[in-house]
Amino acid sequence: MLCRSAQNAVLNREIERNLHKIQGLARLWQTIQRRVLRTENQSSACYAGQSNYCSQGRREGIQYMLICVVIGVVVLAGGYVWLVRSARRASIKRMAGGVDVIKAGIAVQLLRRYKRECPEDTAAKLASAVANELFSDPPSTHDAAVFLEENAQLVQQAIEALQDERETREALTQALRVKAMVAFAEGRRGRQHLIEPIERLRELGLLIPGGDQPSADTFVPLVQRYYSLLKPGA
């Protein structure tokens, strides 16, 4: 499950933005109330001399009113549940997007560093290969796969150079924990999604063990910091 504090913060904002969707349900409830009011008025008019008919009319009106109340409650509850589930899906999508932002930001940092030491094309391929390895993602293209195969030692050396960078290690640790949480929430429960990426980071000497689980207070600022690296001129 997603970290509760991060998820709840996003859910609350999402529900507040989507409350207007309840208005349609409210209009339906108003229609039901008007129908009940007409039934009550008809029952009151019957008192003029049709007691048996009126008594039956009142019973039918009460029954109809109870049915309407039940329907109204069910409809409103269903609408609220739909909003919560919709917000939850949106929050999962945002958390997954945050992981992608951190990965892209790290790749940009590496690219700037590698461009000082090798041609730009090689620097770009190396930064991409290192970022994929850090996040346990496969190469995105055939050329990237060939580059990784032919330069495996270079990629490994570049990864080992990150062991002394505490800030990068903290970002990777947070991002991969969130990535595992997103995978679990989306129903991807296999070891390759939940365990292996974090174990791989530990094997590379980059995982920071222990500490608190990611929360909105820690993960959101982290995403914002790496997002700023993606802006032109950053």
C-alpha positions as CSV (number, residue, x, y, z in Angstrom):
1,M,0.0,0.0,0.0
2,L,1.1,3.5,-0.7
3,C,2.5,5.4,2.3
4,R,-0.6,6.4,4.1
5,S,0.4,10.0,4.8
6,A,1.4,10.7,1.2
7,Q,-1.7,9.0,-0.1
8,N,-4.1,10.7,2.3
9,A,-2.7,14.1,1.5
10,V,-3.3,13.6,-2.2
11,L,-6.7,12.0,-1.6
12,N,-7.9,15.0,0.4
13,R,-6.8,17.4,-2.3
14,E,-8.4,15.3,-5.0
15,I,-11.7,14.9,-3.2
16,E,-11.9,18.7,-2.6
17,R,-11.3,19.4,-6.3
18,N,-13.9,16.8,-7.4
19,L,-16.8,17.6,-5.0
20,H,-18.7,19.3,-7.8
21,K,-19.3,15.8,-9.2
22,I,-21.6,15.2,-6.3
23,Q,-23.9,18.0,-7.5
24,G,-25.5,15.6,-10.0
25,L,-26.4,13.3,-7.2
26,A,-27.7,16.2,-5.1
27,R,-30.0,17.1,-8.0
28,L,-31.3,13.6,-8.0
29,W,-32.0,13.8,-4.3
30,Q,-33.9,17.0,-4.8
31,T,-36.1,15.3,-7.4
32,I,-36.8,12.5,-4.9
33,Q,-37.8,15.0,-2.2
34,R,-40.2,16.8,-4.6
35,R,-41.8,13.5,-5.4
36,V,-42.2,12.7,-1.7
37,L,-43.7,16.2,-1.1
38,R,-46.3,15.7,-3.8
39,T,-47.2,12.3,-2.3
40,E,-47.7,14.0,1.1
41,N,-49.8,16.8,-0.4
42,Q,-52.0,14.2,-2.1
43,S,-52.4,12.3,1.2
44,S,-53.4,15.5,3.0
45,A,-56.0,16.3,0.4
46,C,-57.7,13.0,1.1
47,Y,-58.8,13.9,4.6
48,A,-61.9,15.7,3.1
49,G,-64.0,12.5,3.3
50,Q,-62.2,9.5,2.0
51,S,-60.7,8.1,5.2
52,N,-60.1,4.6,4.0
53,Y,-58.5,5.8,0.8
54,C,-56.5,8.4,2.7
55,S,-55.2,5.8,5.2
56,Q,-54.0,3.7,2.3
57,G,-52.5,6.7,0.6
58,R,-50.6,7.7,3.7
59,R,-49.2,4.2,4.1
60,E,-48.1,4.2,0.5
61,G,-46.6,7.6,0.8
62,I,-44.6,6.6,3.9
63,Q,-43.4,3.4,2.2
64,Y,-42.4,5.4,-0.9
65,M,-40.6,8.0,1.2
66,L,-38.6,5.2,3.0
67,I,-37.7,3.7,-0.3
68,C,-36.6,7.1,-1.6
69,V,-34.5,7.7,1.5
70,V,-32.7,4.3,1.1
71,I,-32.1,5.0,-2.6
72,G,-30.8,8.4,-1.8
73,V,-28.3,7.2,0.8
74,V,-27.1,4.4,-1.5
75,V,-26.6,6.7,-4.4
76,L,-24.7,9.3,-2.3
77,A,-22.6,6.6,-0.7
78,G,-21.8,5.1,-4.0
79,G,-20.8,8.5,-5.4
80,Y,-18.5,9.1,-2.5
81,V,-16.8,5.7,-2.9
82,W,-16.4,6.4,-6.6
83,L,-14.7,9.7,-5.8
84,V,-12.4,8.1,-3.3
85,R,-11.4,5.3,-5.7
86,S,-10.8,7.8,-8.5
87,A,-8.7,10.0,-6.2
88,R,-6.7,6.9,-5.1
89,R,-5.9,6.0,-8.7
90,A,-4.8,9.6,-9.4
91,S,-2.6,9.5,-6.3
92,I,-0.9,6.3,-7.5
93,K,-0.3,7.8,-10.9
94,R,1.2,10.9,-9.3
95,M,3.6,8.9,-7.1
96,A,4.7,6.8,-10.1
97,G,5.3,10.1,-12.0
98,G,7.4,11.4,-9.1
99,V,9.7,8.3,-9.4
100,D,10.1,9.0,-13.1
101,V,10.9,12.7,-12.4
102,I,13.7,11.7,-9.9
103,K,15.1,9.2,-12.4
104,A,15.2,11.8,-15.2
105,G,16.7,14.4,-12.8
106,I,19.5,12.0,-11.8
107,A,20.1,11.2,-15.5
108,V,20.4,14.9,-16.2
109,Q,22.9,15.4,-13.4
110,L,25.0,12.5,-14.7
111,L,24.9,13.8,-18.3
112,R,26.3,17.1,-17.2
113,R,29.1,15.4,-15.4
114,Y,29.9,13.0,-18.2
115,K,29.9,15.7,-20.8
116,R,33.1,17.1,-19.2
117,E,34.9,13.8,-19.9
118,C,33.6,12.3,-23.1
119,P,31.7,13.3,-26.3
120,E,28.1,14.4,-25.8
121,D,26.6,11.3,-27.6
122,T,28.6,8.9,-25.4
123,A,27.8,10.9,-22.3
124,A,24.1,10.7,-23.0
125,K,24.1,7.0,-23.6
126,L,26.2,6.5,-20.4
127,A,23.9,8.6,-18.3
128,S,20.9,6.7,-19.6
129,A,22.5,3.3,-19.0
130,V,23.5,4.2,-15.5
131,A,20.0,5.6,-14.6
132,N,18.4,2.4,-16.0
133,E,20.7,0.2,-13.9
134,L,20.0,2.3,-10.8
135,F,16.3,1.9,-11.2
136,S,16.4,-1.7,-12.4
137,D,14.9,-0.7,-15.7
138,P,15.8,-2.4,-19.0
139,P,17.3,-0.5,-21.9
140,S,14.6,1.4,-23.7
141,T,16.0,0.9,-27.2
142,H,18.2,-1.6,-29.1
143,D,21.0,0.9,-29.3
144,A,20.9,1.4,-25.6
145,A,21.0,-2.4,-25.0
146,V,24.0,-2.7,-27.3
147,F,25.8,0.2,-25.5
148,L,25.2,-1.4,-22.1
149,E,26.5,-4.8,-23.4
150,E,29.6,-3.2,-24.9
151,N,30.3,-0.9,-22.0
152,A,29.3,-2.9,-19.0
153,Q,32.5,-2.2,-17.1
154,L,32.3,1.5,-17.8
155,V,28.7,1.6,-16.5
156,Q,29.7,-0.3,-13.4
157,Q,32.5,2.1,-12.7
158,A,30.2,5.1,-13.1
159,I,27.8,3.5,-10.6
160,E,30.5,2.8,-8.1
161,A,31.5,6.5,-8.3
162,L,28.1,7.4,-6.8
163,Q,28.8,5.5,-3.5
164,D,30.2,8.7,-1.9
165,E,27.3,10.9,-2.9
166,R,24.9,10.8,0.1
167,E,22.3,13.0,-1.5
168,T,22.0,10.8,-4.6
169,R,21.8,7.7,-2.5
170,E,19.0,9.1,-0.4
171,A,17.0,10.1,-3.5
172,L,17.5,6.6,-5.0
173,T,16.5,4.9,-1.8
174,Q,13.3,7.0,-1.5
175,A,12.4,6.6,-5.1
176,L,12.8,2.8,-5.2
177,R,10.7,2.4,-2.0
178,V,7.9,4.4,-3.6
179,K,8.3,2.5,-6.8
180,A,7.7,-0.8,-4.9
181,M,4.7,0.8,-3.1
182,V,3.2,1.8,-6.5
183,A,3.8,-1.7,-7.9
184,F,2.0,-3.2,-4.9
185,A,-0.9,-0.8,-5.2
186,E,-1.3,-1.6,-8.9
187,G,-1.3,-5.3,-8.3
188,R,2.2,-6.1,-9.5
189,R,3.2,-8.3,-6.5
190,G,6.1,-10.2,-8.0
191,R,9.5,-10.3,-6.4
192,Q,10.9,-8.5,-9.5
193,H,8.7,-5.5,-8.7
194,L,8.8,-5.3,-4.9
195,I,12.1,-6.8,-3.7
196,E,14.7,-7.1,-6.5
197,P,15.2,-3.4,-7.3
198,I,16.0,-2.5,-3.7
199,E,18.2,-5.6,-3.3
200,R,20.0,-4.5,-6.5
201,L,20.6,-1.0,-5.1
202,R,22.0,-2.6,-1.9
203,E,24.4,-4.8,-4.0
204,L,25.6,-1.7,-5.7
205,G,26.5,-0.1,-2.4
206,L,24.0,2.7,-2.8
207,L,21.0,1.8,-0.6
208,I,20.6,3.7,2.7
209,P,19.1,1.1,5.0
210,G,16.6,1.9,7.8
211,G,15.0,5.3,8.2
212,D,11.4,6.4,7.8
213,Q,9.1,5.3,5.0
214,P,8.6,7.9,2.3
215,S,5.9,10.5,3.1
216,A,4.5,13.5,1.5
217,D,6.8,15.7,3.7
218,T,9.9,14.0,2.3
219,F,9.0,12.6,-1.2
220,V,7.2,15.7,-2.6
221,P,10.1,18.1,-1.9
222,L,12.5,15.5,-3.3
223,V,10.4,15.3,-6.6
224,Q,10.3,19.1,-6.8
225,R,14.1,19.4,-6.4
226,Y,14.8,17.0,-9.2
227,Y,12.0,18.5,-11.4
228,S,13.8,21.8,-11.2
229,L,16.8,20.1,-12.9
230,L,14.7,19.4,-15.9
231,K,13.8,23.0,-16.6
232,P,15.7,24.7,-19.5
233,G,18.7,26.6,-18.2
234,A,18.7,24.8,-14.9
